[in-house]
Amino acid sequence: MASNMHNDNLLDFVDNYSSRHVSNKCSRPRREGSASHLSDADNERGSPSRSRRSRNSPCNTTCCDSSGSGYGLQKHTGNDFPAAGYGVHMHAGSFCHDSGQQVDGSVLLLRKLSALYADEEISDLTLQVGPHIYYVHKLILCISSDVFRVMLTRPEWPESQNKIITLCEESACIKVFERFLRFLYTGEVKLCHEDVLFVLMLADKYNVTDLRLICTQFMSTHIVSTVRQNRAVSWYQYARLCGHNQLADICMNFIRCNFYKVMCTADFLNLEKDILIDLLQDNELVIKDEYTLYKGTLYWLSNYEPEMQSEIDDSWEREILSHIRFSLMPLEQLSHIASDPLAIPQIELIAERLAKATDFHRRPAGASCTGEHYTPRNYTSETWATRFAIDNFCSVSPHEVRPLFFSSPLSASEADDSRCWEWHVDVYPKGVHFQRCILIGFWRNLDIQGTLYNTVRLTLSSMVPEVRVVDVIVLVTAVQDGIEYVSGMVQRRCCFDALTQMVQINDLIGYEELNSSCSPFLSGTDGNSFQITIIIKPVSR
């Protein structure tokens, strides 16, 4: 009889607790004859079992509400489990007695694994890396790296039988090996421009895929800062060699659009000859003028040391200099080359090219020449490019238009200096608004509703109705890590004639990106100027 009364009191406690804290759909039904149906007098006296359990309850919990959300352990006085906020996560969802609730303790597990790092007491393997000793665990290495798994589990590998393994690494990789190893235990790593490449090299060597992804994302995000840290060329060449194609494309786009910045770094001298030749052949290379590119090439040549016996002669110099477009230099710059002390060792190699360039400028006006050596690159000098800045960008009204008038040369020949093409540009930095209008027709009128376009648009109009075929290039300035740079280019080939005198270029950059509160495309001393550079190059027909 006493046992039955104790069971009824226990069920009464559970039922009352569920009715207060658990959703209706999960609460269990009351039982007849349970303690919940005691008389009022009994309730006033209270059950001895109920009172005793309340005083000695091992924990005080806050359970989910009727919606099933917000379940979390708020307080505990026992030592049987940790509270929420100590690495335990309660999954959202209704709690019920039948199905329970999913609890995530993965953070606690990660902390336990992290605590194993450099634990000599339970280590089962020692790594010797340069002068450093690391106490590690085979399990951690094998689950993190396919290379370590093969090395430590295949009997044919001598390392699988040894308790001490010596790893041969480059000196730069030895310096970051401790960070690499700690990542295998903790999933965390400190990266900086000076040594992220060497961390990536270790991730590639041991095929640690998650660390490889972290490194390439860091490099892609912070490529602009490489001009201060002398890393752009090294990052590109390694990414290209190891098949990190997305990173290689990002690096090459930055090098191509900011070649002068790259030329001014010490890392430029590490540029491989074949890659330099590819850049010299690139019509989209952004540089001030051809003379600046020539001076940078001479600087590279003066520091290049041939590695192959076949390059001892001057054939490799002749090959590189053959891609300099001397015809696109004005006569004044051509005369400087002949008297330049740096050019004396190569003057015999380029003498014929200089003579042809001089003849090009002396041809009759309007005479056209075709070929690589007469095709302009994306020059940013005042002769070829026009800079357009919209200052106080935040005060520009929505759908406001900013106009610009400028001219561009017909060719690089000085014989055509007296002739130029006139242009009119309208820039819509904050979208385009077509107002409502009425189209008057012969039979009836049409009501045309107004339309808004969220796009950054540029319209280019020819001032005279003559036939022109040109390449229009728009360079967009951005800021990253405090450095202004050319973030990219938009290029269109446009044909103008009497019927087509205007072209539109939409989405120069993303509308939301430009008009956000912290846009990377606002530069200048006050960070409130939108700057673009417009280049128009004639296309030979």
N, C-alpha and C positions, 0 to 999 in steps of 0.2 A: 504493500500500500504506500509506504514511504517512497519506494522507487518510482511508482507511477506519479506521485505528486511531484517528485523532482524532475521527471521528464516533462510533465506538463508545464512546470515553471520555466524550464529551458526553452521549450517551444514558444511559450509566451514571450520570452525575451527576444527570440529570433524574429517572431512575427511583428512585434512592436518596432524593432530596429529596422526591419525591411520596409514597413509602411512609412517610416520617416525618411529613409535615405535611398531607397531603390525605386526605380521606375515601376509604374503599375503593372506593366506587361511582364516584369521579371519577379514581382513579389509573389510569394507562395500563399495559397489560401489558408484561412484560419481553420483550425480544427475544433469541432464541438467538444466541449468538456475541457478545453485547454485553459491555462491560467488567465488568458485574456477575457474569459467569461466569468471570472470570479465576482463576487458581490462587491459593492462599493466599499463596504467595511473592510473586506479583504484587501482591496486596492489601497485603501488608506493605510492599513498596517504595513503593506508591502511584503513581498516574499523574501524570506531570509536568503534564499539562494540568489535571488536577483540582486539584492543589496551587496552580498559578498562578492559577486562577480564584477560589479561596477567598481568596487574599490580596488580589486586586484587585476583589472584588465591590463594585459601586457601592452596595449597600444591604443592610441586615440586616433581614429582615421576620419577623413572626410571623403565620402564616397560620391559617385556620380549622381547628378540630379535626374529629373524625369526624362531629360533629353539624352542622357547617357554621356554627356561631355564634361570635361573638367575633373576627371577622376585623378587624384594625386594623393600621395601620402604626405600629410602635413606635419605630423609629429609622431615620434615613437619613443618609448621608454625602455624597450627591450633591446637585445643585441641580436635578434634573429634576422633582421633585414634592414637595409639602409633606407632613408627617406628619399622622396623625390628631390631632385637638385643635387643628389650625390651620385648620379650616373644611372639612375633608374628612370625609364620613361614609360608611362602608362599610355597605351594606344587608345585613341578616341573611339568610343563605342559604348554601348550599354553593357553594364555588368549584370549578370544574373547568376544564380546559384548553380544552374545546370551547365552553362558554358564557360563561366569564369571570365577572365580578361587577360589579354596578351600583355606581357610586361617585357620591356626591352632593357636589358642590362649590358648592351654591347660596349658602352662607355667604360663600365667597370672592367670588362674583359680587356679592353685596350690598355687601361692603366696597368693591369697585371702584366701584360706583355711588355709594356714600356719599362716596367720595373726590372725586367730580365736583362736589359741592356747593360753590358759591362759587368754582369754578375759572375765573378770568377768561381764562386762556390759551386754552382750547378751548371757551369759551362761544360760542354762536351767537345769543344773544338777551339783551337787557337789560330788566329791569323797573324802572320808576320808581313807587314806592309811597310817597306822601307825600314826606318828605325823604330816603328811603332808596333806594339803588341795589342791585339784585340781579342778579348774572350767572348766567344759567340756560341750560338746554339744551331745545330744542323737543321732542326725543324724550321726555325725562322728563316734561315737562308734558303732552304729548299722551297718553301711555300711562296717566297718573294721572287725567286730568280730561277728560270729554267736552266741557266748555265750552272749555277751552284747545285741544282738538283742532279744534273747529269754527273757533275764532278764528284759529288759526295755519295751517290747511290750506285753508280755503275762499277762493278768490280774491276773492269779493265783500266779504270783510272786509278793511278797510284794514290791520288789524294783521298780516295774513299777509305784507304786503310790507315791513313796517318792522323795523328792527333794534333799535329802542328803543320800548317800549310803556309808556304811562302808565296805571296802574290807579287808579280812584277808589274809595277805601274809607272807611268810617267811621273816625273817629279811634281808637275802641277796637279796631277790627280792624287798623289800621295797627300797633299795638303788638304784636300777636301774629302778624303776617304772616310774620316770620322763622321762627317755630316751625311755622307752616302749611307754608311752603315746604320747610323741612328735612325734614318728614315725607314729602314726595313722593320724596325721595332715600333716606332711611334707614328709613322705616316706624316711627319712634319720635317721640313727642311728650310734652312735659311738660304736665300739666293741673292746674288748681287751681280752686277755687270762684270766684275773682274774675274769671277770664277764659275759662273753658271755654265759656261761651255764645258768645263772640266767635269762638273757634276753630270752633265748630259752624256759626256763620253763614257763615264762609268755606268750610267743607266743603259746605254747602248751595248757596252761590252758584256754586261751581265744580264741583259734583257729584262730589266725592271721596267715594265711597261707603264705603270702608273707614275713613276718618277720621270720617265721620259716625257710623258704628256705634260706634267707640271712644268718641266724645264722649257719645253717648246712654247707653251702658252706664255710663260714669263718673258721669253725672248721676243715673241711676236708682239706682246703688249708694250715692251719697253725698247723697241728697236731705235727710236729717235734718240735716246740718250747715248747710243753708241758713238755718236760724233764727239762726245766729251770723253768717253772711255776707250776710244780707239778699238772698236770691236766689230764694226759693220762688215768689213771684208772677211774677217775670220769666221764670223757667224754664218755668212752666206756660203763660203767655200766648204765649211764642214757640213752644213745642211744639204748642200748639193751633192756632196760625196756620199753621205749616209742615207740619202733617200727621204729626208724630211722635206718633202716637196712643198707643202704649204708654207713652212717657215722660209724655205729658199725663195719662194715667190714674193713673200712679204719683204724679205731683205733686198732682193733685186729691185723691186719697185721703189724702195727707199733710196737705194744707190742710184738708180736711173734718174729719179726726180730731184735728187740732192747731191749730184756728183761733185760739185765744188766743195761742199762740206766734207765729203769723204776724202777728196784729194788732199785736204789740209790736215788729215790725221796721219799719224805714224803707221797705222795699220794699212794704209794705202800701199805701202811698199811691199806688203805681203801678198798683194794681188798676183795671182798666177798669170802667166803670159797669155794663155789661151782665153782667159776671161777678159783680160784687158783688150785683146783684139776684138772679142765679141762686142764689148762696149763701144769701141771705136767705130764699129760697123753699124751701130744702132742709130737710126734716123730720129728716134724719139728721146735720145739722151738730152737732158736738161742741163745747159751750161751757159755761162755768160756769153761767150763767143768762141770761135774756133781757135783764136790765139791763146786764150786761157787753157783750152784743152791741150794745145800743143806744148805749152809750158809745163803743164802737169805731166805729160807723157815724157818730156825730157828729164824731169825730176825722177820719175820711175826708172827710166833707162840708166841714169847715172848711178843708181843703187842696185841694179839687177845684176845678179851673179849667175851666169849660165851653169846649169847642172849637167848638161849633156855635152859630149865632145863635139857633136855636130854643130853646136851653137857657138863654138869658139870664134868663128869668123863673123863677119858683119851681116850675114844673111838675115838673122833674126831681127836686127835693128832695122834693116831695110823693109822687112815685112811689116813691122809695127808702124813705122813712119809712113808707109804707103797708104795707110787709112786716115791720115790727117788731110783734111780738105783745105789745102792752101788757097784754092781759088775763092773760098768764101771769106778770106781775110782781106781787108782793104790794103791798098798799096803802101800806106804808112807802116802797117804792121809787118808787111812783107820785107820792107827795108830794114826793120829792126832785127829780123831773123838773121840776115847776113852779117850783122855786126855783133850778134849776141855771143859772148864767150862760151856759154853753155852749148851753143849749137855748132861750134867749130868742129868737134869730133865727128859730127854727122853731116856737115855741110856738103860734102861730096855726094852723100846718099840722096840729098833732097834738092841738089842744084837744078836738075832737070824739072822737077816738080815746081820749083819756084819760078822758073822761066815760063812754064805753061800758065801758071796763075797770073803772072804779069800780063801775058798776052790776052788772057780772058778779060781783064779790065780795060784793055785797049781796043776791044772789038766795037763795032758800030752799035749804037743804042738799039735796043730791041732784038738783037741777035740772041737766040736761045741756044743753050747747051744742055744736054741731057747726060745722065749718069750719076753714080754715087758721089763723085767729087764736086758736083754742082747742086746737090740736094741739101738744103739747109737743115740743120738739126733744130731742136727747140731752144733757140737762143733767147736769153732774157735781157740782152743789152737793149738800149733805147732805140737802136736801129730797127730791131725786129719785134720788140714786145712793148706793150702798154700796160702799166700798172693802174689798177682801179681800186680805190679804197672807199668804203662807205663808213665814215666815222660816226661816232655817237649812235651806234647801231640800235641800241635799246630805245632810242627816241624816234626811230623810223616808224611811220604809221603803217598799219596793215595795208597791203596791196599797193604801197607807194612805189613809184618808178624812179629809177636814177639813170639819167642819160649820160652819154659820153661820145665825143667826136674825136677821131684820130685818123692817122694815115699809116700805110704800110708800103714797103718797097716792092717794086715790080720784080727785082732780081737782086743778086748780090753784086753784080757788076757796077763799078763806079760810072760806067757810061750811061746808066739809067738813073743816076742820082737825081736828075732834074724831074723825073716822072715818078708818080706815086699813085696809090689807090686810096680814096677817101671812104671812110666808114662811119656809120652811126650805130651805136649800141645802146640798148635799153636793158637794165638789170632789174628784175623783180625779186628782191630777197625775201619778201614776206607774202608770197602768193600772188595769184592773178584773179582779178574780179572783172567779170563781164556783166555790165549793168543791164537791167531789163530794157528792152526796146521793142518797137513795133516795125515790122517789115511790111512796107506798103506794096501791095501787088495790084495787078490789073483787075482781077475779079474780086479779091478780098484781101484784107490785111491779116498778118500773122503776129500774134503776141509772143515774143521771145522772152522767156523767163531769164532772170539773172543767174549767173553761175559762178561758183568759187572753186579755184584750183589751188590746192596746197602743194605748190612746187616752187623750186628756185629756178627761175627761167632767165635766159639771156636771148635776146633777139638781135641779130646782126643784119644791117641793111646796107646795100651798096648805094652810093650817092649818085652814080651815073648808070644808065641802062646799057652797059657793055658786057661782053662775055668775059667772065672770070671763073677760073677753077682754082680753088685755094683749099688748103688744110687749115682749119680753125682749131686752135688748141687753147684750152682754158686751164690754167694752173691755180689750184686753190691752196691758200695758206692756212695752216693750222698751228696749234701750240700743244706740245706735250712735254711734261716734265720741265716746264719753263723754257723750252727751246722752240723757236719758230722754224717751220719747215714746210716743204711742199708735200701735202698729204696725198696728192694724186692729180691726174690730168684727165680731162674730157676732150676727145678729139673727134672732129667730124670733117669729112670732105664735102665741100659745098660748091655747087655750080650756080652762078648768077648769070642772068641774061635779061632781055627786055621784059620777059614775062615773070621771071622769078628774081625779085630784087630784095627779098627778105627771107631769112631762115630763123627757125626757133630751136634752141637747145634747152630742153627741160631737164630737171633733176641734176643740176650741176653737182649738188650734194643733197643729202636727205633734208627735207623741209624741217622735220622735227629736230634733227641734230643741230641745225643752224639756229633755230628759234627756241631752243631749250634754255633754261636758266643758267646753265654752266656749259655753254657750247664750246667745244675745242676749236671751232673755226673763228672765234673772235680773238684777235691778236692786238698788237700795238702796245704802247706804254701803259695805257689804261685798260687793256683787255676788252675794248669795246669797239673794235674796228674789224669789219669784214673785208678782206683783201683778196683780189684775184689778179692774175696776169693773163692778158690776152695776146696770143701770138698768131699771126696770119702769114702762112708760107705759100708762095705761088707754086702751082703744079705745072710742070712743063707739059705741053700738049704735042 
